[in-house]
Amino acid sequence: MRAWYKVARADEALVIVGRKQKKGGTGPISNVTVIRGGGAVVNPITQRAETLSLRARQIMVQPTAQSIQGVTVDVTGVALVKVGSDNESIARAAERFVSQDKAIEVFTTEQLEGALRGVVATLSVEQLMRDRQELSDQIATLIKSDLEEQGLVLDSFQIQGITDENGYVHALGAEEVSKVKRQAEIARIDAERQIKAREISTSEETLVEQTAYDKNQAAAAADVGEARAEAEQAEALARARAEQGVLMQQADNRQAQLDADVKRVADAAQYEEQKKADARAYSRIKDAEAAADVQRREADINEYERQKKADADAYAQIKAAEADAQKAEREAEAIRVQAQAEADAERARAQAEADAIRLAGEARASAIEAEAEALKKNQEAVLAQRSLDVLVPMMTEFAKGYANVGNVTVLSGSGEGGATSHMAGEAAMGMRAMFDTVREATGIDLSGVIQGNAMGRGIASGQAQARAEQAAPAAQAPPAEPEAPAEG
C-alpha cells in the first residue's frame, strides 16, 4: 500500500488517469484527476500517475522578420512561460505535454516567433526601436488565448534587441549620433569664443590697472626721495646727539666706578656674612641629598628583596609544573603499558580463539575424511544408515498432510477394522511407494535394511541375554583356571 501512495513536489502537480473528478468542482466528470500540494493512493492496475512540472520556463526566441518598410531585422526576445495554476489548466497541459515536457518549449517558441513576425510586419523599424514595450504587449495579447487553450500562461515577454545585416538600424543611430556631435562641436566653439572674449576683457582691465600702478609708483618714488633727504638730515642730527650722549655716559660711568670702589670696602663684611649663609644652605642641601640617597638605597633593597621573593616563587611554580609534567608523563607511560598489556591479552585471546576454530575445523575435516573413508569401504551400509536417518523426518512430513484434515468419511465395506484399517492401509501404501522411490533412485532396499536391522537387533539381544545368564552362575562359583584358547 505504501508503494501505491504518490506525492508530488512543491513545483509539480500529480495527474492521475483513471480516477474520475468533476471539472471545476461542479462541471462534467473527467477521467483525469489533478492533485497539488498533496498525495493520493494510485492503483497500478486500474490507474496511472504522472507528474507535470509547474515551474516557469525561460524561452529565448530569435526570429527573422520584415518590417512594414520591407527591412529584414533580427528580433531577440525572452519569455517566461509556465503551466496554469488551476486544475483545469493543469489537466489541459497534461493531455498534451505530460509525457513530453520539452514540447512545451517547442510549442511556445513556435507561437512566439509567429506572433512576433506578424506584429513586426505591421510596424516600421523606427516604431520597433522606439516602442519595444508596446511591441511586447501586443505579442503577449496575441498569443494569450492560444496558450490558454494548451493550459499555459505567459508570465512575461521582453524584447532584448533588434538588429539587421544591412546597417539600417545602425544608420538610424548614426544620424542621431552625428546630430549630437554637431551640437557638441557648436557648444565647444561657443565656449572657446566666450573664453577668448573673457581673456581680452581681462587684458584690458589689467592694462588700466598697470597704468595706474605705474603712476602710483612714480609718485611714491618722489615721496621716497624727499623722505630720504629728510631722513639724512635727521640722521646727522641724531648722530651728533648720540656722541654728546656718549660723552655724558662716560662721565657718569667714571663716577659710578668711584662710587663702586667706595662701596666695595663697605660690602666686604656683608659679603662674608653672605658667604657663611651660603655655606649653611649648601650643608643643608647636602644633608637632604644624603637622606634622599639613604631612602633610595633602602627602597632599592626592598625592591631587590621583593624581586628575589618573586623569582623564588616563580622558580617554585616552575618546579611544581615540571613535577606535574613528570607525573603526567609517568601516568601516560603507565596507561601506555596497560594498553600494551591489554592489547597483548586481546591478541593472545584472539590467537586462542583462532587456534580453537582451526582445531575444530581440523577435527571436522578428520571426521569428514573418516566418513568418506567409511563410505568408500562400506558404501552400501553407510547409505542404508543415512537412508534410515532421514526416514523418520520423511514420514513426519508425510503425516503432516493428515494433520490438516478435520473429519474423514470412509466409504467402504463392513470389513473388520473399519476406518482404522483403511487409514493404516493408506499409510502402508504411502510408505511402500516411498520405499519403491528410494530403491529406484539409489538402489537401496529400505524394507530389507529395516528387516536386517531388526533381525540383527534380535540376535544381539539374545546373545546379550545368554551372556548375562552365563555370567550369573560364574560370579557365584569359585574362579577356575582359564582354559587354553581353542585353535582355529
Backbone hydrogen bonds, N-H to C=O, Kabsch-Sander energy under -0.5 kcal/mol:
donor,donor_aa,acceptor,acceptor_aa,energy
4,W,1,M,-0.7
5,Y,1,M,-0.7
5,Y,2,R,-0.9
6,K,4,W,-0.6
6,K,40,A,-2.8
8,A,38,G,-1.5
12,E,9,R,-1.6
13,A,52,L,-2.0
14,L,35,I,-3.0
15,V,13,A,-0.6
15,V,50,E,-3.4
16,I,14,L,-0.6
16,I,33,T,-2.9
17,V,15,V,-0.5
17,V,48,R,-3.2
18,G,31,N,-2.5
19,R,16,I,-0.5
19,R,31,N,-0.8
21,Q,30,S,-2.8
23,K,28,P,-2.7
25,G,22,K,-1.4
26,T,23,K,-0.7
27,G,23,K,-2.7
30,S,21,Q,-3.6
33,T,16,I,-2.7
35,I,14,L,-2.4
37,G,12,E,-0.5
40,A,6,K,-2.2
42,V,4,W,-2.8
42,V,40,A,-0.5
43,N,41,V,-0.5
47,Q,43,N,-2.5
48,R,17,V,-2.0
50,E,15,V,-2.8
52,L,13,A,-2.4
54,L,11,D,-3.3
55,R,11,D,-0.5
57,R,81,V,-3.7
59,I,57,R,-0.6
59,I,79,A,-3.0
61,V,77,G,-2.6
65,A,63,P,-0.5
65,A,73,V,-2.6
67,S,71,V,-2.4
68,I,120,V,-0.6
68,I,123,L,-2.8
70,G,67,S,-1.9
73,V,65,A,-3.1
73,V,71,V,-0.5
74,D,163,T,-4.0
75,V,63,P,-2.2
75,V,73,V,-0.6
76,T,161,G,-2.7
77,G,61,V,-2.6
78,V,158,Q,-2.5
79,A,59,I,-2.7
80,L,156,S,-2.3
81,V,57,R,-2.4
81,V,79,A,-0.5
82,K,153,V,-2.1
84,G,151,G,-2.5
90,I,86,D,-2.1
91,A,87,N,-2.6
92,R,88,E,-2.3
93,A,89,S,-2.7
94,A,90,I,-2.5
95,E,91,A,-2.1
96,R,92,R,-0.9
96,R,93,A,-0.6
97,F,93,A,-3.4
98,V,94,A,-1.4
100,Q,97,F,-0.9
103,A,100,Q,-1.3
104,I,101,D,-1.4
105,E,102,K,-0.5
106,V,102,K,-1.7
107,F,103,A,-2.8
108,T,104,I,-2.4
109,T,105,E,-2.4
110,E,106,V,-2.2
111,Q,107,F,-2.3
112,L,108,T,-2.7
113,E,109,T,-2.6
114,G,110,E,-2.2
115,A,111,Q,-2.5
116,L,112,L,-2.7
117,R,113,E,-2.3
118,G,114,G,-2.1
119,V,115,A,-2.2
120,V,116,L,-2.4
121,A,117,R,-1.7
122,T,119,V,-1.4
123,L,120,V,-1.5
128,L,124,S,-2.2
129,M,125,V,-2.4
130,R,126,E,-2.0
131,D,127,Q,-3.0
135,L,131,D,-1.8
136,S,132,R,-2.5
137,D,133,Q,-2.4
138,Q,134,E,-2.3
139,I,135,L,-2.0
140,A,136,S,-2.3
141,T,137,D,-2.4
142,L,138,Q,-2.1
143,I,139,I,-2.0
144,K,140,A,-0.8
145,S,141,T,-0.5
147,L,143,I,-2.3
148,E,144,K,-2.3
149,E,145,S,-1.8
150,Q,146,D,-0.8
150,Q,147,L,-0.7
151,G,148,E,-1.5
152,L,147,L,-3.0
153,V,82,K,-3.0
155,D,80,L,-2.5
155,D,153,V,-0.8
156,S,80,L,-1.0
158,Q,78,V,-2.4
160,Q,76,T,-2.8
160,Q,158,Q,-0.6
161,G,76,T,-1.6
163,T,74,D,-2.4
171,A,167,G,-2.2
172,L,168,Y,-2.1
173,G,169,V,-1.9
174,A,170,H,-2.5
175,E,171,A,-2.3
176,E,172,L,-1.5
177,V,173,G,-2.6
178,S,174,A,-2.8
179,K,175,E,-2.1
180,V,176,E,-2.4
181,K,177,V,-2.5
182,R,178,S,-2.7
183,Q,179,K,-2.4
184,A,180,V,-2.2
185,E,181,K,-2.5
186,I,182,R,-2.7
187,A,183,Q,-2.2
188,R,184,A,-2.0
189,I,185,E,-2.5
190,D,186,I,-2.6
191,A,187,A,-2.0
192,E,188,R,-2.3
193,R,189,I,-2.7
194,Q,190,D,-2.5
195,I,191,A,-2.1
196,K,192,E,-2.5
197,A,193,R,-2.6
198,R,194,Q,-2.0
199,E,195,I,-2.0
200,I,196,K,-2.3
201,S,197,A,-2.4
202,T,198,R,-2.1
203,S,199,E,-2.2
204,E,200,I,-2.4
205,E,201,S,-2.2
206,T,202,T,-2.0
207,L,203,S,-2.3
208,V,204,E,-2.3
209,E,205,E,-2.0
210,Q,206,T,-2.2
211,T,207,L,-2.4
212,A,208,V,-2.1
213,Y,209,E,-1.8
214,D,210,Q,-2.5
215,K,211,T,-2.3
216,N,212,A,-2.2
217,Q,213,Y,-2.3
218,A,214,D,-2.3
219,A,215,K,-2.3
220,A,216,N,-2.1
221,A,217,Q,-1.8
222,A,218,A,-2.1
223,D,219,A,-2.2
224,V,220,A,-1.9
225,G,221,A,-2.2
226,E,222,A,-2.3
227,A,223,D,-2.2
228,R,224,V,-2.3
229,A,225,G,-2.2
230,E,226,E,-2.2
231,A,227,A,-1.9
232,E,228,R,-2.2
233,Q,229,A,-2.2
234,A,230,E,-2.3
235,E,231,A,-2.0
236,A,232,E,-2.1
237,L,233,Q,-2.3
238,A,234,A,-2.2
239,R,235,E,-2.1
240,A,236,A,-2.2
241,R,237,L,-2.1
242,A,238,A,-2.1
243,E,239,R,-2.4
244,Q,240,A,-2.2
245,G,241,R,-2.2
246,V,242,A,-2.1
247,L,243,E,-2.1
248,M,244,Q,-2.2
249,Q,245,G,-2.2
250,Q,246,V,-2.4
251,A,247,L,-1.9
252,D,248,M,-2.1
253,N,249,Q,-2.4
254,R,250,Q,-2.1
255,Q,251,A,-1.9
256,A,252,D,-2.4
257,Q,253,N,-2.2
258,L,254,R,-2.0
259,D,255,Q,-2.4
260,A,256,A,-2.2
261,D,257,Q,-2.3
262,V,258,L,-1.9
263,K,259,D,-2.2
264,R,260,A,-2.3
265,V,261,D,-1.1
266,A,262,V,-1.1
267,D,263,K,-2.0
268,A,265,V,-0.8
271,Y,267,D,-2.2
272,E,268,A,-2.1
273,E,269,A,-2.2
274,Q,270,Q,-2.3
275,K,271,Y,-2.2
276,K,272,E,-2.0
277,A,273,E,-2.4
278,D,274,Q,-2.5
279,A,275,K,-2.0
280,R,276,K,-2.6
281,A,277,A,-2.4
282,Y,278,D,-2.4
283,S,279,A,-2.4
284,R,280,R,-2.4
285,I,281,A,-2.2
286,K,282,Y,-2.4
287,D,283,S,-2.6
288,A,284,R,-2.4
289,E,285,I,-2.5
290,A,286,K,-2.6
291,A,287,D,-2.7
292,A,288,A,-2.5
293,D,289,E,-2.3
294,V,290,A,-2.5
295,Q,291,A,-2.5
296,R,292,A,-2.4
297,R,293,D,-2.7
298,E,294,V,-2.7
299,A,295,Q,-2.6
300,D,296,R,-2.5
301,I,297,R,-2.6
302,N,298,E,-2.7
303,E,299,A,-2.7
304,Y,300,D,-2.7
305,E,301,I,-2.7
306,R,302,N,-2.7
307,Q,303,E,-2.8
308,K,304,Y,-2.9
309,K,305,E,-2.6
310,A,306,R,-2.4
311,D,307,Q,-2.8
312,A,308,K,-2.4
313,D,309,K,-2.6
314,A,310,A,-2.7
315,Y,311,D,-2.8
316,A,312,A,-2.5
317,Q,313,D,-2.5
318,I,314,A,-2.5
319,K,315,Y,-2.7
320,A,316,A,-2.6
321,A,317,Q,-2.7
322,E,318,I,-2.7
323,A,319,K,-2.7
324,D,320,A,-2.7
325,A,321,A,-2.7
326,Q,322,E,-2.8
327,K,323,A,-2.8
328,A,324,D,-3.0
329,E,325,A,-2.5
330,R,326,Q,-2.8
331,E,327,K,-2.7
332,A,328,A,-2.7
333,E,329,E,-2.6
334,A,330,R,-2.7
335,I,331,E,-2.8
336,R,332,A,-2.6
337,V,333,E,-2.8
338,Q,334,A,-2.9
339,A,335,I,-3.0
340,Q,336,R,-2.6
341,A,337,V,-2.7
342,E,338,Q,-2.9
343,A,339,A,-2.7
344,D,340,Q,-2.7
345,A,341,A,-2.8
346,E,342,E,-3.1
347,R,343,A,-2.8
348,A,344,D,-2.8
349,R,345,A,-3.1
350,A,346,E,-2.8
351,Q,347,R,-2.5
352,A,348,A,-2.7
353,E,349,R,-2.8
354,A,350,A,-2.6
355,D,351,Q,-2.7
356,A,352,A,-2.8
357,I,353,E,-2.8
358,R,354,A,-2.9
359,L,355,D,-3.1
360,A,356,A,-2.8
361,G,357,I,-2.8
362,E,358,R,-2.8
363,A,359,L,-3.0
364,R,360,A,-2.9
365,A,361,G,-2.7
366,S,362,E,-2.7
367,A,363,A,-2.7
368,I,364,R,-2.8
369,E,365,A,-2.8
370,A,366,S,-3.0
371,E,367,A,-3.0
372,A,368,I,-2.7
373,E,369,E,-2.5
374,A,370,A,-2.9
375,L,371,E,-2.8
376,K,372,A,-2.2
377,K,373,E,-2.2
378,N,374,A,-3.5
382,V,378,N,-2.7
383,L,379,Q,-2.6
384,A,380,E,-2.1
385,Q,381,A,-2.4
386,R,382,V,-2.8
387,S,383,L,-2.5
388,L,384,A,-2.2
389,D,385,Q,-2.0
390,V,386,R,-1.7
391,L,387,S,-0.7
392,V,388,L,-0.8
394,M,390,V,-1.9
395,M,391,L,-2.5
396,T,392,V,-2.2
397,E,393,P,-2.4
398,F,394,M,-2.1
399,A,395,M,-2.2
400,K,396,T,-1.4
401,G,397,E,-0.6
401,G,398,F,-0.8
402,Y,399,A,-1.4
403,A,399,A,-0.7
404,N,400,K,-0.8
405,V,402,Y,-1.1
410,V,408,V,-0.6
411,L,409,T,-0.6
412,S,410,V,-0.8
418,G,415,G,-0.7
420,T,417,G,-1.2
421,S,417,G,-0.6
422,H,418,G,-1.8
423,M,419,A,-2.8
424,A,420,T,-2.4
425,G,421,S,-2.4
426,E,422,H,-2.4
427,A,423,M,-2.4
428,A,424,A,-2.5
429,M,425,G,-2.6
430,G,426,E,-2.4
431,M,427,A,-2.4
432,R,428,A,-2.6
433,A,429,M,-2.6
434,M,430,G,-2.0
435,F,431,M,-2.7
436,D,432,R,-2.7
437,T,433,A,-2.1
438,V,434,M,-2.4
439,R,435,F,-2.4
440,E,436,D,-2.5
441,A,437,T,-2.1
442,T,438,V,-2.9
443,G,438,V,-0.6
443,G,439,R,-1.6
444,I,438,V,-0.7
446,L,444,I,-1.0
449,V,445,D,-2.3
450,I,446,L,-2.8
451,Q,447,S,-2.5
452,G,448,G,-2.8
453,N,449,V,-2.6
454,A,450,I,-2.6
455,M,451,Q,-2.8
456,G,452,G,-2.7
457,R,453,N,-2.8
458,G,454,A,-2.3
459,I,455,M,-2.6
460,A,456,G,-2.8
461,S,457,R,-2.6
462,G,458,G,-2.5
463,Q,459,I,-2.7
464,A,460,A,-2.2
465,Q,461,S,-2.1
466,A,462,G,-2.5
467,R,463,Q,-2.5
468,A,464,A,-2.0
469,E,465,Q,-2.2
470,Q,466,A,-2.3
471,A,467,R,-2.1
472,A,468,A,-1.3
474,A,470,Q,-1.3
475,A,471,A,-1.4
476,Q,472,A,-0.9
476,Q,473,P,-0.6
477,A,473,P,-2.2
